[in-house]
Amino acid sequence: MGFHLSVVSVQVSLETDGEGYVQDIQVSDKNALFNLMFLDLDEHPEKVEGVGQLLFEMCKGVRNMFHSCTEKAIKLILQKLGPVTETEAQLPWILVGETLKNMVKSTALYIYKEHFGIFFECLQESLLDLHTKVTETNCGESSEQVKRLLETYLILVKHGNGSKITKPVDVCKVLSQTLQTAHLSTSCRETLLGVVSALILGENVSLPETLIRETIEKLFLPSFLLYIENCFLTKDAAVRDEALAILAKLILNKAAPPTAGSMAIEKYPLLFSQHTVGSHIRQKTTKSKGGKEQLSVLEHLLSIIQSPPNQDTTYLSCSWAALVVLPHVRPLEKEKVIPLVTYFIESLFMTVDRGSFGKGNLFVLCQAVNTLLSLEESSELLHLVPVERVKNLLLTFPLEPSVLLLADLYYQRLSLCGCRGPLSEEALMELFPKLQANISTGISKEDGLAERQSVFAILRQAELVPATVNDYREKLLHLRKLRHDVVQSAVPDGPLQEVPLRYLLGMLYVNFSALWDPVIELISSHAHEMENKQFWKVYYEHLEKAATHAERELQNDTRDEEKSIGDANWEQTQEGNIGALYHKQLTLKTDLQERLDHTNFRFLLWRALAKFPERVEPRSRELSPLFLRFINNEYYPADLQVAPTQDLRRKGRGLVVEEAEEETAARDDEELEEELGPQEEPSQKKKTRRAAAKYFCFLAKQKPGHPECDILTNVFAILSAKNLSEATASLVMEIADDLLSLPDFEPSEAVLSLPVTGCVYTESADESITIGGRLILPHVPAILQYLSKTTISAEKLKKKKNRAQVSKELGILSKISKFVKEKEQSSLLITLLLPSLCRGGVAQTLSDFKSGLTYITDVVKLSAFDQRHLDDINFDVRFSAFQSITSYIKEMQTVDINYLIPVMHNCFYNMEIHRRARALKKLAKQLVEGKVVLSSKSLQNYIMPYAMAPVFDEKMLKHENITIAATEVIGAVCKHLSWSAYVYYLKHFIHVLQAGQINQKLGVSLLVIVLEAFHFDHKTLEEQMRKLQNEEVVTSE
């Protein structure tokens, strides 16, 4: 403890001087001081944490900054991390490193990021200095010293996910230089890898993508591939299995195979050492000790896919992994690889022919075709994989995800190669009947087989937009293009007429309620305008299918949900690391049976029927059995105890109070309904309510001398009860509404007034107040208090189920507002009304308040939207407002500026094409200026389809502003695409221009703007050209 106390006393003396006493000590003295502190740690290692804290306190300044002595002190401390730089004393190096790490932890907690630059500069200078001093002779001790310095780096880089790093690019560059330092030990390099990984993965670290790629791919990848190559040369099968799994994972992360035909095929070259790559390049044959020839990585992969199909526990997984990696191996002998991949594909097709296959075979077959497409880009594909093979597979398994993807990739490539025969309308229509069920499955999938038809382009655009709170409005914009009168011209006669309806029905499976009502409206347009038999064929098919699924769900019967394909012997679990990766990808790509709510889907189908009753009524012969089937198979089984005796008429009425209390009234109502029939029932009930005003006088009776014995006082006291049920509260509010709404009873000769004594009515100066109003007046505070607890909030107003209740409560508030006189009650009333005013009723409120402001309401109505359906205009309200405004303007004697200006302003806007054009131009500008930064895949999957839609839509050609804007977006996107994606779109636009699939002038403009978007530097172009030349050389050899 003596040394620790002496150190503390030194610290106190240091702190007495404003600039710090260390500043006034000679260098040799500072050396001596630190040496004294660090040498003592050898005898007292438990002081490491304390000395580290002391060093922090010495460098700690005010206001979360470093002290002015920090730079000199840190440089001196870093010098003492090892013998390479500390030559005067033999210090306990490991303990010095631990002391520094403790100091750094405290420093990272106290010093703000903007003041941390000096510390990183010291670390950087120290690390660069060590680079020059590492030799083969001193590599052991120098590696250990570099490692201790890197451990300090690691603490700072990891702290707050990189929140203290002031210049991450500089840090990355210094670490990259360290990676290239020779003679560093394995443990030192492991620590260095940890620092680089933490830097790249840090959430608060921003590094240019090019720098990350350069750091990882140029420095790590070659060494990594050399290591992997050596793994393949071992005899240990488990090591080879792990090496292949790692390569497959790398490709899945860096250049995953496309999941749709419209996606570009990415390449991620894996350059293995040339002396072991292929038989044409290898100078001499290498053999293992056992005399067996050692295979190169390429030959190892090819040996896997040359094995005949079998049911081993590694065949499918190893074949799949080899096919994933194969296109990326460099150098690649295409003339040797393509025939083997083709043979492998044919062998899997033959297993399907024989019926000896499983789901995994189809998944691996899809990957094999994917691999072949990345190797062979010409129309030679038709000879390698005949179109009949793909067509028959698709007709046999039209719902299998692997088969659908295989066909999508295959047909899309044929389209790009200009193969017209397999893509003729006749050929595609042969496939359509089998594929049409996919359109309304409710499962997201892309199928580009018939994308040339404009209706499928609309479906594709809608499918690309997710059903989320942020995006559903855009999805609705695409879905509205499927309204019958809008889409009819885009669909040829025949079975394709069903496509829009089937897709809209599938949308009812989407678990996003905001879509349902708008989609039901679109479905009703097909019910009204589509050919009757065709509509009901599709609709009844879905009703019947939904009923079957709902019955299975009720019985927990999912036997047919997961039908196994082919031979169950092929479904055994694949082993090893590759097996685990294979099963993960197989499930991810093929298990698309999202948990669909068939019961809700069926409910929405029934609900939609209410939108077109005149079309439903003639179909009662088909629909009635479905309803009876529901009663027998679902309604009764759900509650067997009530099934035989339940009275469905009473069930539908929704009584609020206990049956025992209302038995007589219920019986009377039932008799009245039987006498009057359903058409007269509402009007009769209205008359009954009005007649009830005759009995209001009974509610005014009080026991003399006991005002508390009052009926309404006790009724409204219920509202403050602790455990008040919604049903009871609703009944009390119903009473309040009746008292406020019903007019006074007017006796006649037929119906006399009732002579009731002992009635007490609240006096009011306002003679217009009804008897019901005077009865409720004393209870206004109780009603306001209750409504303040139920909270008429903005959130409550948004929910559809609350509309009726909120509407009634607002009605009561508006009626009692005339009775409110006290300041506190007025304040509470306004608080309750504010949410509804903010919701959009302000204009009406203003016009009610002052008649001179009526024009505000008129103008607002010109922009009215349908409150029932998102983004729909309310045509009736707008047309009525337009007529009213026109009539008013015609009758004007003098020009009413206040009226005309807002009307004219309104008429110059509700222009969708212009808005779209402006939005596209803005997006193009922001992409070019770098204000919006998206990945290459995001640009391809989301931005490009939206930008390309207008240029391929003939109807849009007349709107030059939007085609120009869309062209600008395409150019802006191409400026940010990767090489493979850029080349893909360049080829695509050349193809559509040559094939005459686009307006010639527009096609030329597109091609020019894509060429102008060429953004690859000379170095990148050289690399690509070198790759092509290498591949040509390999091919020629």
Secondary structure, DSSP 8 states (H G I E B T S, - for coil): -HHHHHHHHHHHHHHHSTT-GGGGS-HHHHHHHHHHHHHHHHH-GGGHHHHHHHHHHHHB-STT-B-TTHHHHHHHHHHTTSTTT--S----HHHHHHHHHHHHHHHHHHS-GGG-HHHHHHHHHHHHHHHTT--SSSHHHHHHHHHHHHHHHHHHHHGGGTTT-S-HHHHHHHHHHHHT-TT--HHHHHHHHHHHHHHHH-TT----HHHHHIIIIIIIHHHHHHHHHHHHTSS-HHHHHHHHHHHHHHHHHHS---SSTTS------EE--GGGT-TTT-SS--B-TTS-B---HHHHHHHHHTS-----SSHHHHHHHHHHHGGGEES--HHHHHHHHHHHHHHHHHHHHHT---HHHHHHHHHHHHHHHHH--STTHHHHS-HHHHHHHHHH-TT-HHHHHHHHHHHHHHHHTT--GGGSHHHHHHHHHHHGGGGGSS------TTTTSHHHHHHHHHHHS--STTTHHHHHHHHGGGSHHHHGGGS-SSGGGGHHHHHHHHHTTSS-GGGHHHHHHHHHHHHHHS-HHHHHHHHHHHHHHHHHHHHHHHTT--TTTT---S-GGGGS---HHHHHHHHHHHHHHH-------HHHHHHHHHHHHTT-HHHHGGGHHHHHHHHHHHIIIIIHHHTTTTTTT--HHHHTT---S-HHHHHHHHHHHHHHHHHH-TTTHHHHHHHHHHHGGGGHHHHTBEETTEEEEEHHHHHHHGGG-TT--HHHHHHHHHHHHHHHHS------SSS------SB-----S-TT--HHHHHHGGGHHHHHHHHHHH---HHHHH-GGGHHHHHHHHHHHHHHGGG--SHHHHHHHHHHHHHHIIIIIHHHHHHHH-GGGHHHHHHHHTT-B-SSSTT-B-HHHHHHHHHHHHHHHHT-SS--HHHHHHHHHHHT-S-HHHHHHHHHHHHHHHHHHTSS---HHHIIIIIHHHHHHHHT-GGGGG-HHHHHHHHHHHHHHHTT--HHHHHHHHHHHHHHHHTT-S-HHHHHHHHHHHHHT----HHHHHHHHHHHHHHHHHHH-
